[in-house]
């Protein structure tokens, strides 16, 4: 997980731990030995905790913690050059790029979900019910039609129009946010 929750209510330590699996995967991508990877994660955590105590404020916990890990990994390679496979700098950069792109994709997904939630809240109650029945309750068009006393064709048309309305709403929000960025 990344920094998707309300960071004002979370301690830096809990935000760091939310990124544990991704950070460990990052370290594991650089270090083949599981034990070494776990040790390097622990070392990264200790540096992060020290920085938190010093009052460092972190906006992007994933990127920040990966940078700490990267420096620790490079130091680990220097200390253990004989027994470790050392990756070229461009390979390190490629691994970093993949993790950064994953962060960006997660940010876009979170923003899209937030926009969709706002758009759903704007729908009239009867259309929100329709969406809930179809997507949350996984009901068929026929079953929804029976429950709402409408034909399945009418339900399908309403659902299609509602999807289009939601898409347009989400795109509008994204365009507005893009203009403000």
Rosetta constraint file for C-alpha pairs under 8 A:
AtomPair CA 1 CA 18 HARMONIC 5.73 0.50
AtomPair CA 1 CA 19 HARMONIC 5.46 0.50
AtomPair CA 1 CA 22 HARMONIC 7.36 0.50
AtomPair CA 2 CA 15 HARMONIC 7.94 0.50
AtomPair CA 2 CA 18 HARMONIC 6.88 0.50
AtomPair CA 2 CA 19 HARMONIC 6.02 0.50
AtomPair CA 2 CA 61 HARMONIC 7.21 0.50
AtomPair CA 2 CA 62 HARMONIC 6.34 0.50
AtomPair CA 2 CA 103 HARMONIC 7.36 0.50
AtomPair CA 2 CA 106 HARMONIC 7.73 0.50
AtomPair CA 3 CA 7 HARMONIC 7.04 0.50
AtomPair CA 3 CA 15 HARMONIC 6.97 0.50
AtomPair CA 3 CA 60 HARMONIC 6.59 0.50
AtomPair CA 3 CA 61 HARMONIC 6.57 0.50
AtomPair CA 3 CA 62 HARMONIC 7.63 0.50
AtomPair CA 4 CA 107 HARMONIC 7.79 0.50
AtomPair CA 4 CA 110 HARMONIC 7.01 0.50
AtomPair CA 6 CA 10 HARMONIC 7.15 0.50
AtomPair CA 7 CA 11 HARMONIC 7.67 0.50
AtomPair CA 7 CA 15 HARMONIC 7.72 0.50
AtomPair CA 10 CA 14 HARMONIC 6.32 0.50
AtomPair CA 10 CA 15 HARMONIC 6.54 0.50
AtomPair CA 11 CA 15 HARMONIC 6.39 0.50
AtomPair CA 12 CA 16 HARMONIC 6.06 0.50
AtomPair CA 12 CA 52 HARMONIC 6.74 0.50
AtomPair CA 12 CA 58 HARMONIC 7.75 0.50
AtomPair CA 13 CA 17 HARMONIC 6.25 0.50
AtomPair CA 13 CA 49 HARMONIC 7.00 0.50
AtomPair CA 13 CA 52 HARMONIC 7.66 0.50
AtomPair CA 14 CA 18 HARMONIC 6.21 0.50
AtomPair CA 15 CA 19 HARMONIC 6.79 0.50
AtomPair CA 15 CA 61 HARMONIC 6.92 0.50
AtomPair CA 16 CA 20 HARMONIC 6.71 0.50
AtomPair CA 16 CA 61 HARMONIC 6.36 0.50
AtomPair CA 16 CA 62 HARMONIC 7.80 0.50
AtomPair CA 16 CA 65 HARMONIC 7.56 0.50
AtomPair CA 19 CA 23 HARMONIC 5.97 0.50
AtomPair CA 19 CA 61 HARMONIC 7.51 0.50
AtomPair CA 19 CA 62 HARMONIC 6.29 0.50
AtomPair CA 20 CA 24 HARMONIC 5.96 0.50
AtomPair CA 21 CA 25 HARMONIC 6.11 0.50
AtomPair CA 22 CA 26 HARMONIC 6.16 0.50
AtomPair CA 22 CA 62 HARMONIC 7.95 0.50
AtomPair CA 23 CA 27 HARMONIC 6.24 0.50
AtomPair CA 23 CA 41 HARMONIC 7.53 0.50
AtomPair CA 23 CA 62 HARMONIC 7.31 0.50
AtomPair CA 23 CA 65 HARMONIC 7.26 0.50
AtomPair CA 23 CA 66 HARMONIC 6.39 0.50
AtomPair CA 23 CA 69 HARMONIC 7.97 0.50
AtomPair CA 24 CA 28 HARMONIC 5.94 0.50
AtomPair CA 24 CA 37 HARMONIC 6.99 0.50
AtomPair CA 24 CA 38 HARMONIC 7.27 0.50
AtomPair CA 24 CA 41 HARMONIC 6.28 0.50
AtomPair CA 25 CA 29 HARMONIC 6.08 0.50
AtomPair CA 26 CA 30 HARMONIC 6.84 0.50
AtomPair CA 26 CA 66 HARMONIC 7.30 0.50
AtomPair CA 26 CA 95 HARMONIC 7.82 0.50
AtomPair CA 26 CA 99 HARMONIC 7.51 0.50
AtomPair CA 27 CA 31 HARMONIC 6.13 0.50
AtomPair CA 27 CA 37 HARMONIC 5.83 0.50
AtomPair CA 27 CA 40 HARMONIC 7.35 0.50
AtomPair CA 27 CA 41 HARMONIC 7.15 0.50
AtomPair CA 27 CA 69 HARMONIC 6.90 0.50
AtomPair CA 27 CA 70 HARMONIC 7.78 0.50
AtomPair CA 27 CA 73 HARMONIC 7.46 0.50
AtomPair CA 28 CA 32 HARMONIC 6.15 0.50
AtomPair CA 28 CA 33 HARMONIC 7.60 0.50
AtomPair CA 28 CA 34 HARMONIC 7.04 0.50
AtomPair CA 28 CA 37 HARMONIC 5.56 0.50
AtomPair CA 29 CA 95 HARMONIC 7.47 0.50
AtomPair CA 30 CA 73 HARMONIC 7.47 0.50
AtomPair CA 30 CA 87 HARMONIC 7.56 0.50
AtomPair CA 30 CA 92 HARMONIC 7.50 0.50
AtomPair CA 31 CA 36 HARMONIC 6.98 0.50
AtomPair CA 31 CA 37 HARMONIC 5.98 0.50
AtomPair CA 31 CA 73 HARMONIC 7.81 0.50
AtomPair CA 31 CA 84 HARMONIC 7.99 0.50
AtomPair CA 32 CA 36 HARMONIC 7.89 0.50
AtomPair CA 32 CA 37 HARMONIC 7.50 0.50
AtomPair CA 33 CA 37 HARMONIC 6.17 0.50
AtomPair CA 34 CA 38 HARMONIC 6.18 0.50
AtomPair CA 35 CA 39 HARMONIC 6.16 0.50
AtomPair CA 36 CA 40 HARMONIC 6.03 0.50
AtomPair CA 37 CA 41 HARMONIC 6.13 0.50
AtomPair CA 38 CA 42 HARMONIC 6.24 0.50
AtomPair CA 39 CA 43 HARMONIC 6.22 0.50
AtomPair CA 40 CA 44 HARMONIC 6.05 0.50
AtomPair CA 40 CA 69 HARMONIC 7.24 0.50
AtomPair CA 40 CA 72 HARMONIC 6.89 0.50
AtomPair CA 40 CA 73 HARMONIC 7.02 0.50
AtomPair CA 41 CA 45 HARMONIC 6.11 0.50
AtomPair CA 41 CA 69 HARMONIC 7.20 0.50
AtomPair CA 42 CA 46 HARMONIC 6.23 0.50
AtomPair CA 43 CA 47 HARMONIC 6.36 0.50
AtomPair CA 43 CA 72 HARMONIC 7.59 0.50
AtomPair CA 44 CA 48 HARMONIC 6.13 0.50
AtomPair CA 44 CA 65 HARMONIC 7.37 0.50
AtomPair CA 44 CA 68 HARMONIC 6.20 0.50
AtomPair CA 44 CA 69 HARMONIC 5.46 0.50
AtomPair CA 44 CA 72 HARMONIC 7.00 0.50
AtomPair CA 45 CA 49 HARMONIC 6.05 0.50
AtomPair CA 46 CA 50 HARMONIC 6.20 0.50
AtomPair CA 47 CA 51 HARMONIC 6.21 0.50
AtomPair CA 47 CA 68 HARMONIC 7.55 0.50
AtomPair CA 48 CA 52 HARMONIC 6.16 0.50
AtomPair CA 48 CA 65 HARMONIC 7.19 0.50
AtomPair CA 48 CA 68 HARMONIC 7.67 0.50
AtomPair CA 49 CA 53 HARMONIC 6.25 0.50
AtomPair CA 50 CA 54 HARMONIC 6.34 0.50
AtomPair CA 51 CA 55 HARMONIC 6.48 0.50
AtomPair CA 51 CA 56 HARMONIC 5.61 0.50
AtomPair CA 52 CA 56 HARMONIC 5.31 0.50
AtomPair CA 52 CA 57 HARMONIC 7.37 0.50
AtomPair CA 58 CA 64 HARMONIC 7.09 0.50
AtomPair CA 60 CA 64 HARMONIC 6.09 0.50
AtomPair CA 61 CA 65 HARMONIC 5.87 0.50
AtomPair CA 62 CA 66 HARMONIC 6.13 0.50
AtomPair CA 62 CA 103 HARMONIC 7.58 0.50
AtomPair CA 63 CA 67 HARMONIC 6.24 0.50
AtomPair CA 63 CA 100 HARMONIC 7.10 0.50
AtomPair CA 64 CA 68 HARMONIC 6.59 0.50
AtomPair CA 65 CA 69 HARMONIC 6.19 0.50
AtomPair CA 66 CA 70 HARMONIC 5.92 0.50
AtomPair CA 67 CA 71 HARMONIC 6.43 0.50
AtomPair CA 68 CA 72 HARMONIC 6.39 0.50
AtomPair CA 69 CA 73 HARMONIC 5.96 0.50
AtomPair CA 70 CA 74 HARMONIC 6.19 0.50
AtomPair CA 71 CA 75 HARMONIC 6.25 0.50
AtomPair CA 72 CA 76 HARMONIC 6.06 0.50
AtomPair CA 73 CA 77 HARMONIC 6.18 0.50
AtomPair CA 74 CA 78 HARMONIC 6.34 0.50
AtomPair CA 75 CA 79 HARMONIC 6.29 0.50
AtomPair CA 76 CA 80 HARMONIC 6.09 0.50
AtomPair CA 77 CA 81 HARMONIC 5.36 0.50
AtomPair CA 77 CA 84 HARMONIC 6.59 0.50
AtomPair CA 77 CA 86 HARMONIC 6.54 0.50
AtomPair CA 80 CA 84 HARMONIC 6.05 0.50
AtomPair CA 81 CA 85 HARMONIC 7.56 0.50
AtomPair CA 81 CA 86 HARMONIC 7.19 0.50
AtomPair CA 87 CA 91 HARMONIC 6.10 0.50
AtomPair CA 87 CA 92 HARMONIC 6.65 0.50
AtomPair CA 88 CA 92 HARMONIC 6.50 0.50
AtomPair CA 89 CA 93 HARMONIC 6.24 0.50
AtomPair CA 90 CA 94 HARMONIC 6.11 0.50
AtomPair CA 91 CA 95 HARMONIC 6.28 0.50
AtomPair CA 92 CA 96 HARMONIC 6.23 0.50
AtomPair CA 93 CA 97 HARMONIC 6.08 0.50
AtomPair CA 94 CA 98 HARMONIC 6.36 0.50
AtomPair CA 95 CA 99 HARMONIC 6.50 0.50
AtomPair CA 96 CA 100 HARMONIC 6.14 0.50
AtomPair CA 97 CA 101 HARMONIC 6.05 0.50
AtomPair CA 98 CA 102 HARMONIC 6.22 0.50
AtomPair CA 99 CA 103 HARMONIC 6.32 0.50
AtomPair CA 100 CA 104 HARMONIC 6.30 0.50
AtomPair CA 101 CA 105 HARMONIC 6.12 0.50
AtomPair CA 102 CA 106 HARMONIC 6.13 0.50
AtomPair CA 103 CA 107 HARMONIC 6.15 0.50
AtomPair CA 104 CA 108 HARMONIC 6.25 0.50
AtomPair CA 105 CA 109 HARMONIC 6.14 0.50
AtomPair CA 106 CA 110 HARMONIC 6.03 0.50
AtomPair CA 107 CA 111 HARMONIC 6.15 0.50
AtomPair CA 108 CA 112 HARMONIC 6.09 0.50
AtomPair CA 109 CA 113 HARMONIC 6.09 0.50
AtomPair CA 110 CA 114 HARMONIC 6.12 0.50
AtomPair CA 111 CA 115 HARMONIC 6.16 0.50
AtomPair CA 112 CA 116 HARMONIC 6.05 0.50
AtomPair CA 112 CA 170 HARMONIC 6.99 0.50
AtomPair CA 112 CA 174 HARMONIC 7.65 0.50
AtomPair CA 113 CA 117 HARMONIC 6.09 0.50
AtomPair CA 114 CA 118 HARMONIC 6.35 0.50
AtomPair CA 115 CA 119 HARMONIC 6.16 0.50
AtomPair CA 115 CA 169 HARMONIC 7.96 0.50
AtomPair CA 115 CA 170 HARMONIC 5.43 0.50
AtomPair CA 115 CA 173 HARMONIC 6.41 0.50
AtomPair CA 115 CA 174 HARMONIC 7.52 0.50
AtomPair CA 116 CA 120 HARMONIC 6.03 0.50
AtomPair CA 116 CA 166 HARMONIC 6.95 0.50
AtomPair CA 116 CA 169 HARMONIC 7.82 0.50
AtomPair CA 116 CA 170 HARMONIC 5.77 0.50
AtomPair CA 117 CA 121 HARMONIC 6.30 0.50
AtomPair CA 118 CA 122 HARMONIC 6.63 0.50
AtomPair CA 119 CA 123 HARMONIC 6.76 0.50
AtomPair CA 119 CA 166 HARMONIC 6.07 0.50
AtomPair CA 119 CA 169 HARMONIC 6.01 0.50
AtomPair CA 119 CA 170 HARMONIC 6.66 0.50
AtomPair CA 120 CA 128 HARMONIC 6.69 0.50
AtomPair CA 120 CA 166 HARMONIC 7.06 0.50
AtomPair CA 121 CA 128 HARMONIC 7.89 0.50
AtomPair CA 123 CA 127 HARMONIC 6.18 0.50
AtomPair CA 123 CA 128 HARMONIC 6.02 0.50
AtomPair CA 124 CA 128 HARMONIC 6.38 0.50
AtomPair CA 125 CA 129 HARMONIC 6.13 0.50
AtomPair CA 126 CA 130 HARMONIC 6.32 0.50
AtomPair CA 127 CA 131 HARMONIC 6.24 0.50
AtomPair CA 127 CA 158 HARMONIC 7.92 0.50
AtomPair CA 127 CA 159 HARMONIC 7.93 0.50
AtomPair CA 127 CA 162 HARMONIC 7.04 0.50
AtomPair CA 128 CA 132 HARMONIC 6.06 0.50
AtomPair CA 129 CA 133 HARMONIC 6.05 0.50
AtomPair CA 130 CA 134 HARMONIC 6.27 0.50
AtomPair CA 130 CA 144 HARMONIC 7.69 0.50
AtomPair CA 130 CA 159 HARMONIC 7.05 0.50
AtomPair CA 131 CA 135 HARMONIC 5.84 0.50
AtomPair CA 131 CA 136 HARMONIC 7.56 0.50
AtomPair CA 131 CA 159 HARMONIC 7.04 0.50
AtomPair CA 132 CA 136 HARMONIC 4.89 0.50
AtomPair CA 132 CA 137 HARMONIC 6.30 0.50
AtomPair CA 133 CA 137 HARMONIC 4.81 0.50
AtomPair CA 133 CA 138 HARMONIC 6.32 0.50
AtomPair CA 133 CA 139 HARMONIC 5.77 0.50
AtomPair CA 133 CA 144 HARMONIC 6.88 0.50
AtomPair CA 134 CA 138 HARMONIC 4.93 0.50
AtomPair CA 134 CA 139 HARMONIC 5.05 0.50
AtomPair CA 134 CA 140 HARMONIC 6.70 0.50
AtomPair CA 134 CA 141 HARMONIC 7.40 0.50
AtomPair CA 134 CA 144 HARMONIC 7.51 0.50
AtomPair CA 135 CA 139 HARMONIC 7.52 0.50
AtomPair CA 139 CA 143 HARMONIC 6.16 0.50
AtomPair CA 139 CA 144 HARMONIC 6.31 0.50
AtomPair CA 140 CA 144 HARMONIC 6.21 0.50
AtomPair CA 141 CA 145 HARMONIC 6.01 0.50
AtomPair CA 141 CA 152 HARMONIC 5.14 0.50
AtomPair CA 141 CA 153 HARMONIC 7.86 0.50
AtomPair CA 141 CA 155 HARMONIC 6.33 0.50
AtomPair CA 141 CA 156 HARMONIC 6.59 0.50
AtomPair CA 142 CA 146 HARMONIC 6.29 0.50
AtomPair CA 142 CA 151 HARMONIC 7.27 0.50
AtomPair CA 142 CA 152 HARMONIC 4.85 0.50
AtomPair CA 143 CA 147 HARMONIC 6.23 0.50
AtomPair CA 143 CA 152 HARMONIC 7.91 0.50
AtomPair CA 144 CA 148 HARMONIC 6.03 0.50
AtomPair CA 144 CA 150 HARMONIC 7.99 0.50
AtomPair CA 144 CA 152 HARMONIC 7.32 0.50
AtomPair CA 144 CA 155 HARMONIC 7.26 0.50
AtomPair CA 145 CA 149 HARMONIC 5.53 0.50
AtomPair CA 145 CA 150 HARMONIC 4.55 0.50
AtomPair CA 145 CA 151 HARMONIC 5.12 0.50
AtomPair CA 145 CA 152 HARMONIC 4.97 0.50
AtomPair CA 145 CA 154 HARMONIC 7.80 0.50
AtomPair CA 145 CA 155 HARMONIC 6.07 0.50
AtomPair CA 146 CA 150 HARMONIC 6.30 0.50
AtomPair CA 146 CA 151 HARMONIC 7.31 0.50
AtomPair CA 146 CA 152 HARMONIC 7.96 0.50
AtomPair CA 150 CA 154 HARMONIC 6.33 0.50
AtomPair CA 150 CA 155 HARMONIC 6.71 0.50
AtomPair CA 151 CA 155 HARMONIC 6.35 0.50
AtomPair CA 152 CA 156 HARMONIC 6.09 0.50
AtomPair CA 153 CA 157 HARMONIC 6.25 0.50
AtomPair CA 154 CA 158 HARMONIC 6.16 0.50
AtomPair CA 155 CA 159 HARMONIC 6.01 0.50
AtomPair CA 156 CA 160 HARMONIC 6.04 0.50
AtomPair CA 157 CA 161 HARMONIC 6.18 0.50
AtomPair CA 158 CA 162 HARMONIC 6.04 0.50
AtomPair CA 159 CA 163 HARMONIC 6.12 0.50
AtomPair CA 160 CA 164 HARMONIC 6.31 0.50
AtomPair CA 161 CA 165 HARMONIC 6.14 0.50
AtomPair CA 162 CA 166 HARMONIC 6.11 0.50
AtomPair CA 163 CA 167 HARMONIC 6.08 0.50
AtomPair CA 164 CA 168 HARMONIC 6.17 0.50
AtomPair CA 165 CA 169 HARMONIC 6.12 0.50
AtomPair CA 166 CA 170 HARMONIC 6.08 0.50
AtomPair CA 167 CA 171 HARMONIC 6.10 0.50
AtomPair CA 168 CA 172 HARMONIC 6.08 0.50
AtomPair CA 169 CA 173 HARMONIC 6.29 0.50
AtomPair CA 170 CA 174 HARMONIC 6.16 0.50
AtomPair CA 171 CA 175 HARMONIC 6.06 0.50
AtomPair CA 172 CA 176 HARMONIC 6.15 0.50
AtomPair CA 173 CA 177 HARMONIC 6.08 0.50
AtomPair CA 174 CA 178 HARMONIC 5.97 0.50
AtomPair CA 175 CA 179 HARMONIC 6.21 0.50
AtomPair CA 176 CA 180 HARMONIC 6.40 0.50
AtomPair CA 177 CA 181 HARMONIC 6.19 0.50
